[in-house]
Amino acid sequence: MFPRLVRSAVPRVRSLSTQVGGVAAILERKPDDVVITFAKRTALGRAKKGQLKDVPVDELMQALIKATLEKTKLDPAKLEDICVGTCHSPSPTYVSRAAAIAAGVPVEVPVSAVNRLCGSGLQAIRIIANAIQAGHMSLGMAIGVENMSLNPRPTPEIVEGVEAIPQAHDCVQPMGWTSEMVAEAYKISRQKQDEYALISHTRAEKASEAGIFGEEIMPVELRGTIISVDDTIRKGTTAEGLSKLKPAFPAWGEASSTGGNSSGLGDGAALCILTTRKRAEKEGMEIIGKYVATSFVGVEPRYMGIAPVAAIPKVLEQTGLAKEDVDVYEINEAFASQFAYCVEQLDVPMSKVNPNGGSIALSHPLGMTGVRQVVTGLAQLRRQGGNILCTSMCIGSGMGGAGIFVNEAHA
């Protein structure tokens, strides 16, 4: 059933330039545009072993919000809402609200938390942007955060009557199982997965050594130490080394997913401030980007990872863009199996996709990733003088998300 959906979705991408909108409309600047005035992330920490392994999400958010307010000189009393995307954190709204207050945000500013699994951060951006577009508010903050060291994935529990439905059963299976199902169904070999993984590792190592990630990382002080460099990048990764790794999920499918060609578990937080162009210009805020649109889709849960192949054409159609109009794609590398399939089905050049590596090398703190990709993508557009960013990710239980953003801060 699903292969037919995939094949019908891909050709649509090639004809979307005929839709309403297009590049000229996307780049036009209007007073009621939703713009991004600040976008930064913390350094990433390797789960269980890294620099953030003992730092709960409230402490991490407090540090990031505090550093943001100090850097931007924004009066926190002007914030009208904060939305936090997080996946496995317990009592997320309670701890997010507490963290904001502890960082200096007045009690009059409300806070909410949202969980769309791997798309939680993008969902938080969408919620704030939609509220601004609707005129309910004009200044808000979207945060994505996750500590997978302290809050690992809980085992979902569903009742027998629900589990008896095959697709419902597939919804709650481990993500490693879905990776193996994609590899098996779409014939994504271990060799191909390792090849894509090596690209990610190599690019991330090169970017780290060049100091590129320093442009998107907000140094934060935690327990007397300044955290400012990712500790997740495994330097010196080689094709030979990847080929020797044992399967991570030996009981499923063809057992081709490994710790080297799958996203790492990680800890971290990212943040965006959004407002209207009119307000940003009036109050002298620097405009670095523009929010354009987001799309979320559902796909066959068993093949969760291929969802960007449906989500990206949808958001391109919404905005009247052709795939060639996009300068940078940030497509989350949950597993090399699904990433390889998505890149090849979408038929976009790898030179445009995750130019500085992705989650296979950097790690994938679930709630953080949707915001991190925007931070990373906008920073890359500034460096290369590009205009349009498309972000996308597969989402647990068989969903996918995508977003279109515009760079307005050319280097």
JONOR-V499371 format. One record per residue. N is the residue number from 1. RES is the residue in three letters. PHI is phi as a letter, one per 30 degrees, with the letter a starting at -180 (NA if undefined). Layout:
N_RES_PHI, N_RES_PHI
This chain:
1_MET_NA, 2_PHE_d, 3_PRO_e, 4_ARG_d, 5_LEU_d, 6_VAL_d, 7_ARG_d, 8_SER_d, 9_ALA_d, 10_VAL_d, 11_PRO_e, 12_ARG_d, 13_VAL_d, 14_ARG_d, 15_SER_c, 16_LEU_d, 17_SER_d, 18_THR_d, 19_GLN_d, 20_VAL_d, 21_GLY_j, 22_GLY_j, 23_VAL_e, 24_ALA_e, 25_ALA_d, 26_ILE_d, 27_LEU_d, 28_GLU_d, 29_ARG_c, 30_LYS_b, 31_PRO_e, 32_ASP_c, 33_ASP_e, 34_VAL_d, 35_VAL_c, 36_ILE_c, 37_THR_c, 38_PHE_a, 39_ALA_a, 40_LYS_b, 41_ARG_b, 42_THR_d, 43_ALA_d, 44_LEU_d, 45_GLY_b, 46_ARG_d, 47_ALA_d, 48_LYS_i, 49_LYS_b, 50_GLY_c, 51_GLN_d, 52_LEU_c, 53_LYS_d, 54_ASP_c, 55_VAL_c, 56_PRO_d, 57_VAL_d, 58_ASP_d, 59_GLU_d, 60_LEU_d, 61_MET_d, 62_GLN_e, 63_ALA_d, 64_LEU_d, 65_ILE_d, 66_LYS_e, 67_ALA_d, 68_THR_d, 69_LEU_d, 70_GLU_d, 71_LYS_d, 72_THR_d, 73_LYS_i, 74_LEU_d, 75_ASP_d, 76_PRO_d, 77_ALA_d, 78_LYS_d, 79_LEU_d, 80_GLU_c, 81_ASP_a, 82_ILE_b, 83_CYS_b, 84_VAL_c, 85_GLY_c, 86_THR_a, 87_CYS_c, 88_HIS_c, 89_SER_d, 90_PRO_d, 91_SER_h, 92_PRO_d, 93_THR_d, 94_TYR_e, 95_VAL_d, 96_SER_d, 97_ARG_d, 98_ALA_d, 99_ALA_d, 100_ALA_d, 101_ILE_d, 102_ALA_d, 103_ALA_d, 104_GLY_j, 105_VAL_d, 106_PRO_d, 107_VAL_d, 108_GLU_d, 109_VAL_d, 110_PRO_d, 111_VAL_b, 112_SER_b, 113_ALA_b, 114_VAL_b, 115_ASN_b, 116_ARG_b, 117_LEU_h, 118_CYS_d, 119_GLY_c, 120_SER_d, 121_GLY_d, 122_LEU_d, 123_GLN_d, 124_ALA_d, 125_ILE_d, 126_ARG_d, 127_ILE_d, 128_ILE_d, 129_ALA_d, 130_ASN_d, 131_ALA_d, 132_ILE_d, 133_GLN_d, 134_ALA_d, 135_GLY_i, 136_HIS_d, 137_MET_a, 138_SER_b, 139_LEU_a, 140_GLY_b, 141_MET_b, 142_ALA_c, 143_ILE_b, 144_GLY_b, 145_VAL_b, 146_GLU_a, 147_ASN_b, 148_MET_d, 149_SER_d, 150_LEU_c, 151_ASN_b, 152_PRO_d, 153_ARG_d, 154_PRO_d, 155_THR_d, 156_PRO_d, 157_GLU_b, 158_ILE_b, 159_VAL_d, 160_GLU_e, 161_GLY_d, 162_VAL_d, 163_GLU_d, 164_ALA_d, 165_ILE_d, 166_PRO_e, 167_GLN_d, 168_ALA_d, 169_HIS_e, 170_ASP_d, 171_CYS_e, 172_VAL_c, 173_GLN_d, 174_PRO_e, 175_MET_d, 176_GLY_d, 177_TRP_d, 178_THR_d, 179_SER_d, 180_GLU_d, 181_MET_d, 182_VAL_d, 183_ALA_e, 184_GLU_d, 185_ALA_d, 186_TYR_c, 187_LYS_h, 188_ILE_c, 189_SER_d, 190_ARG_e, 191_GLN_d, 192_LYS_d, 193_GLN_d, 194_ASP_d, 195_GLU_d, 196_TYR_d, 197_ALA_d, 198_LEU_d, 199_ILE_e, 200_SER_d, 201_HIS_d, 202_THR_d, 203_ARG_d, 204_ALA_d, 205_GLU_d, 206_LYS_d, 207_ALA_d, 208_SER_d, 209_GLU_d, 210_ALA_d, 211_GLY_i, 212_ILE_d, 213_PHE_d, 214_GLY_d, 215_GLU_d, 216_GLU_c, 217_ILE_c, 218_MET_c, 219_PRO_d, 220_VAL_b, 221_GLU_c, 222_LEU_b, 223_ARG_h, 224_GLY_i, 225_THR_b, 226_ILE_d, 227_ILE_c, 228_SER_b, 229_VAL_b, 230_ASP_d, 231_ASP_c, 232_THR_c, 233_ILE_d, 234_ARG_c, 235_LYS_d, 236_GLY_i, 237_THR_d, 238_THR_b, 239_ALA_d, 240_GLU_d, 241_GLY_d, 242_LEU_d, 243_SER_d, 244_LYS_c, 245_LEU_d, 246_LYS_d, 247_PRO_e, 248_ALA_d, 249_PHE_b, 250_PRO_d, 251_ALA_d, 252_TRP_b, 253_GLY_h, 254_GLU_c, 255_ALA_h, 256_SER_c, 257_SER_d, 258_THR_b, 259_GLY_d, 260_GLY_c, 261_ASN_c, 262_SER_b, 263_SER_d, 264_GLY_d, 265_LEU_d, 266_GLY_a, 267_ASP_b, 268_GLY_l, 269_ALA_b, 270_ALA_b, 271_LEU_b, 272_CYS_b, 273_ILE_c, 274_LEU_b, 275_THR_a, 276_THR_d, 277_ARG_e, 278_LYS_e, 279_ARG_d, 280_ALA_e, 281_GLU_d, 282_LYS_d, 283_GLU_c, 284_GLY_i, 285_MET_d, 286_GLU_d, 287_ILE_c, 288_ILE_c, 289_GLY_a, 290_LYS_b, 291_TYR_d, 292_VAL_c, 293_ALA_a, 294_THR_b, 295_SER_b, 296_PHE_b, 297_VAL_b, 298_GLY_c, 299_VAL_b, 300_GLU_e, 301_PRO_e, 302_ARG_e, 303_TYR_c, 304_MET_e, 305_GLY_d, 306_ILE_d, 307_ALA_e, 308_PRO_e, 309_VAL_d, 310_ALA_c, 311_ALA_d, 312_ILE_d, 313_PRO_e, 314_LYS_d, 315_VAL_d, 316_LEU_d, 317_GLU_d, 318_GLN_e, 319_THR_c, 320_GLY_i, 321_LEU_c, 322_ALA_c, 323_LYS_d, 324_GLU_d, 325_ASP_d, 326_VAL_d, 327_ASP_d, 328_VAL_b, 329_TYR_c, 330_GLU_c, 331_ILE_c, 332_ASN_d, 333_GLU_c, 334_ALA_d, 335_PHE_b, 336_ALA_d, 337_SER_e, 338_GLN_d, 339_PHE_d, 340_ALA_e, 341_TYR_d, 342_CYS_d, 343_VAL_d, 344_GLU_d, 345_GLN_d, 346_LEU_d, 347_ASP_h, 348_VAL_c, 349_PRO_d, 350_MET_d, 351_SER_d, 352_LYS_c, 353_VAL_c, 354_ASN_h, 355_PRO_e, 356_ASN_c, 357_GLY_i, 358_GLY_b, 359_SER_d, 360_ILE_d, 361_ALA_c, 362_LEU_d, 363_SER_j, 364_HIS_b, 365_PRO_d, 366_LEU_e, 367_GLY_d, 368_MET_d, 369_THR_e, 370_GLY_d, 371_VAL_d, 372_ARG_e, 373_GLN_d, 374_VAL_d, 375_VAL_e, 376_THR_d, 377_GLY_d, 378_LEU_d, 379_ALA_d, 380_GLN_d, 381_LEU_d, 382_ARG_d, 383_ARG_d, 384_GLN_c, 385_GLY_i, 386_GLY_d, 387_ASN_c, 388_ILE_c, 389_LEU_c, 390_CYS_c, 391_THR_c, 392_SER_a, 393_MET_a, 394_CYS_d, 395_ILE_b, 396_GLY_e, 397_SER_i, 398_GLY_j, 399_MET_b, 400_GLY_a, 401_GLY_b, 402_ALA_a, 403_GLY_b, 404_ILE_c, 405_PHE_b, 406_VAL_c, 407_ASN_d, 408_GLU_b, 409_ALA_b, 410_HIS_d, 411_ALA_d
